[in-house]
Structure formats: structure tokens, C-alpha cells
């Protein structure tokens, strides 16, 4: 048991999850009506496409399955992946409280009803239209792709291509099912770039130097 705990002690990084959920729920409950509206005229030109609820939902198992795989098979890549989530989501939470925002793009009703619109309506029921900028769906999807390219265990050509395609579809899904304004997507991509620089250039470079010094010690 001790050996297993020592081997997977990096799993403690997941303790950020309950902290994030508590703070996010606080934001969801406090920011309900008085908020800056995220909107551009381009949003009006983006159609509502209910089928894009599928890639939107795929975000959840994709994020978790990537994390679980790295947890067991690539601890160093797992730590960097979690760093991406921690930094990206913490930036988002800070923005929500300092700059309360939301969007008013959701359709009042659906022209047609289908299994897809039922799924979208369920999402609407459980997820408010506030705390949207930057999009954490975009940040999480970007982190997933960064992790695939970072990990030697996952860096297969087909998997890299699949992660890029999935990330693009997830980003598109946020605006096609009217969960986000295009502004939220741009902000999410901007945060993702910042996170990439911090984690995969600055932190990873320091880790490489530290490992190199330890090898020659």
C-alpha cells in the first residue's frame, strides 16, 4: 500500500478539483443577473446547430480519460497537464469574480425537437449562461491537445491529429449550441497560449534542467 501511495503521490494534484468546484459553484450562485454581456455581431451570424452538442459533451470524458491515462503511465506529463488545468481554470475563476460576465444568446425555443435539442436543453438547465469569458471548455480542450503532444506515451501521429480535430470541434460546439459567444472562445484561446508558455516552455525547461543536474550529480 505504501509503495502504491508513493508511486502515485502525484495524484494529490487532483485535490485542486474540489477547490475548483467549490469556487465555481460560488461564482454560479453569486453571478446571476448583474453581468457584462459577452457579444459581437458575429454571434448573430453563427447558426444554432444542435448536433454540435455531441463534441461539447465529449469534452468531459476526453478531459478525464487523458488525465487518468497520464496519471498511471506518464507522471511528469500528468503534472504538466494538471498545471495547465490549474493555471487556466484559476485565471478563469479570477476573471469571473473581478469581471462578472454572461451571454444572452440561447434560443428561447427550438424550431424542431430531437434527441440533440433535448440534450442541449438539459445542458441549459444545469449550466447557467454566466461565467462564460474565458471559455473553460476551450481552455480544457487546449490542455488536452497540449498533453497529447507533450507525452511520449500519447504522441502518436493519429492521436495528435485526433486531439486537434476534437479540440476544434469542441471549440466550435461552444458557439454552435449557443453556450458561448465567439468572444469567449477568443479569450479562452488567449488564456491557453499564456498557459502553454508558462507550463511547456518555462516550467518544463526548469524541470529538464533540474533532471539534467540530478543525472550528473
Secondary structure, DSSP 4 states (H G I P E B T S, - for coil): -HHHHHHTGGGGGGGHHHHHHHHHHHHHHH-SSS-EEP--HHHHHSPP-GGGHHHHHHHHHHHHHHHHHHHHH-HHHHHHHHHHHHHHHHHHHHHHHHS-EE---S-SS-SS--HHHHHHHHHHHHS-SBS-SS-HHHHHHHHHHHHHHH-TTT--HHHHHHHHHHHHHHHHHHHHTTSS-HHHHHHHHHHHHHHHIIIIIIIHHHHHHHHHHHHH-
